[in-house]
Amino acid sequence: MLTLTEVADDPLTLTRRLALNDASDVVFRPLVRTDADRLAGFLVGLSPETRRLSMFDGYDLATAQELCDAIARYDKLRLVLEEVPSGRIVGLLEFSLDLHPEDIARYRGAGIHLAPTDCRFGPTLADDYQGRGVGTQVFPLVTDVARRFGKKRVILWGGVLADNPRAIRYYQKNGFHSAGSFTGADGVRSLDMILDLDSLQG
Ligand SMILES: CC(C)(COP(=O)(O)OP(=O)(O)OC[C@H]1O[C@@H](n2cnc3c(N)ncnc32)[C@H](O)[C@@H]1OP(=O)(O)O)[C@@H](O)C(=O)NCCC(=O)NCCS
């Protein structure tokens, strides 16, 4: 089973080149410590609507640097999609390998008992990469990463906003099922969704 330290020491172990349906290529790889400027470019470029849907802590170089500094220091695994040949980061795919007590309690309320073999996942694509099927094309790589970390199920990191129909459809078509809903401190309703990796073919 892979560890975060192994990935940080050898990012190539999770690096894959992916040919997209439109004939362009992207590289799927772990975030590395030297990515801060490029990751900042990604965050700065996100539209207000994408920021509303994805909710990062910030959208600047300081946030990007924090994410790079966090590599292998906590339970987070961040992967990026890199456009070929520009090298521009066009997607950030985040895993949290440990569960949050609030998630455990909320899922228990829905009759689902989360376990250490479950993880949290959240994807964000650059605006010009959304709605082109890229998230779905990269999804088998995402599930492969989860499996290599010994995970059996994937839940949504922070849920998905109830008024984000594209993301909800995206999760459904990639095998996630509804697991209840909740209202955040800001009064906004979100949905919980869970994917059983054993339910996927291949
Ligand atoms: C969510 C996200 C990762 C999905 O990746 P993607 O590449 O855009 O998704 P795909 O194109 O593979 O699939 C989207 C599906 O939703 C459908 N869709 C698009 N807009 C929709 C809408 N308004 N209502 C319902 N379905 C919609 C698409 O038709 C497609 O389904 P189909 O293949 O059955 O036709 C990406 O859109 C994104 O980064 N969005 C902004 C940030 C975000 O919302 N992150 C998730 C936070 S929980």
The ligand as an SDF file (V2000), in Angstrom:
LIG
                    3D

 48 50  0  0  0  0  0  0  0  0999 V2000
  -17.3340   19.0810  -11.1960 C   0  0  0  0  0  0  0  0  0  0  0  0
  -16.2920   18.8770  -12.2800 C   0  0  0  0  0  0  0  0  0  0  0  0
  -15.0020   18.3460  -11.6550 C   0  0  0  0  0  0  0  0  0  0  0  0
  -16.8190   17.8440  -13.2840 C   0  0  0  0  0  0  0  0  0  0  0  0
  -15.8740   17.6360  -14.3050 O   0  0  0  0  0  0  0  0  0  0  0  0
  -16.3560   17.8220  -15.8440 P   0  0  0  0  0  0  0  0  0  0  0  0
  -15.2500   17.4130  -16.7010 O   0  0  0  0  0  0  0  0  0  0  0  0
  -16.8600   19.2140  -16.0110 O   0  0  0  0  0  0  0  0  0  0  0  0
  -17.5620   16.7900  -15.8800 O   0  0  0  0  0  0  0  0  0  0  0  0
  -18.0060   15.8800  -17.1280 P   0  0  0  0  0  0  0  0  0  0  0  0
  -18.0480   16.7690  -18.3450 O   0  0  0  0  0  0  0  0  0  0  0  0
  -17.1770   14.6590  -17.1690 O   0  0  0  0  0  0  0  0  0  0  0  0
  -19.4750   15.4670  -16.6860 O   0  0  0  0  0  0  0  0  0  0  0  0
  -20.4380   16.4410  -16.4010 C   0  0  0  0  0  0  0  0  0  0  0  0
  -21.8270   15.8720  -16.6350 C   0  0  0  0  0  0  0  0  0  0  0  0
  -22.7860   16.8250  -16.1670 O   0  0  0  0  0  0  0  0  0  0  0  0
  -23.6500   17.1840  -17.2350 C   0  0  0  0  0  0  0  0  0  0  0  0
  -24.0390   18.5750  -16.9990 N   0  0  0  0  0  0  0  0  0  0  0  0
  -23.4000   19.7060  -17.3730 C   0  0  0  0  0  0  0  0  0  0  0  0
  -24.1010   20.7780  -16.9470 N   0  0  0  0  0  0  0  0  0  0  0  0
  -25.1850   20.2970  -16.3080 C   0  0  0  0  0  0  0  0  0  0  0  0
  -26.2990   20.9070  -15.6750 C   0  0  0  0  0  0  0  0  0  0  0  0
  -26.3990   22.2430  -15.5870 N   0  0  0  0  0  0  0  0  0  0  0  0
  -27.2530   20.1090  -15.1260 N   0  0  0  0  0  0  0  0  0  0  0  0
  -27.1490   18.7570  -15.1780 C   0  0  0  0  0  0  0  0  0  0  0  0
  -26.1240   18.1110  -15.7910 N   0  0  0  0  0  0  0  0  0  0  0  0
  -25.1590   18.8990  -16.3430 C   0  0  0  0  0  0  0  0  0  0  0  0
  -22.8490   16.9530  -18.4810 C   0  0  0  0  0  0  0  0  0  0  0  0
  -23.6930   16.8230  -19.6150 O   0  0  0  0  0  0  0  0  0  0  0  0
  -22.1530   15.6440  -18.0990 C   0  0  0  0  0  0  0  0  0  0  0  0
  -23.0300   14.5410  -18.0920 O   0  0  0  0  0  0  0  0  0  0  0  0
  -23.2490   13.5920  -19.3990 P   0  0  0  0  0  0  0  0  0  0  0  0
  -21.9000   13.0770  -19.7720 O   0  0  0  0  0  0  0  0  0  0  0  0
  -24.1720   12.5280  -18.9030 O   0  0  0  0  0  0  0  0  0  0  0  0
  -23.8420   14.4230  -20.4700 O   0  0  0  0  0  0  0  0  0  0  0  0
  -15.9800   20.2080  -13.0280 C   0  0  0  0  0  0  0  0  0  0  0  0
  -17.1200   20.6060  -13.7670 O   0  0  0  0  0  0  0  0  0  0  0  0
  -15.5560   21.3460  -12.1030 C   0  0  0  0  0  0  0  0  0  0  0  0
  -14.3890   21.4750  -11.7740 O   0  0  0  0  0  0  0  0  0  0  0  0
  -16.5440   22.2040  -11.7300 N   0  0  0  0  0  0  0  0  0  0  0  0
  -16.2690   23.3880  -10.9010 C   0  0  0  0  0  0  0  0  0  0  0  0
  -15.8610   23.0410   -9.4840 C   0  0  0  0  0  0  0  0  0  0  0  0
  -16.8070   22.0600   -8.8490 C   0  0  0  0  0  0  0  0  0  0  0  0
  -18.0140   22.1660   -8.9580 O   0  0  0  0  0  0  0  0  0  0  0  0
  -16.2090   21.0960   -8.1540 N   0  0  0  0  0  0  0  0  0  0  0  0
  -16.9620   20.0940   -7.4120 C   0  0  0  0  0  0  0  0  0  0  0  0
  -17.1820   20.5770   -6.0250 C   0  0  0  0  0  0  0  0  0  0  0  0
  -18.1090   19.3740   -5.0630 S   0  0  0  0  0  0  0  0  0  0  0  0
  1  2  1  0
  2  3  1  0
  2  4  1  0
  2 36  1  0
  4  5  1  0
  5  6  1  0
  6  7  2  0
  6  8  1  0
  6  9  1  0
  9 10  1  0
 10 11  2  0
 10 12  1  0
 10 13  1  0
 13 14  1  0
 14 15  1  0
 15 16  1  0
 15 30  1  0
 16 17  1  0
 17 18  1  0
 17 28  1  0
 18 19  1  0
 18 27  1  0
 19 20  2  0
 20 21  1  0
 21 22  1  0
 21 27  2  0
 22 23  1  0
 22 24  2  0
 24 25  1  0
 25 26  2  0
 26 27  1  0
 28 29  1  0
 28 30  1  0
 30 31  1  0
 31 32  1  0
 32 33  2  0
 32 34  1  0
 32 35  1  0
 36 37  1  0
 36 38  1  0
 38 39  2  0
 38 40  1  0
 40 41  1  0
 41 42  1  0
 42 43  1  0
 43 44  2  0
 43 45  1  0
 45 46  1  0
 46 47  1  0
 47 48  1  0
M  END
$$$$
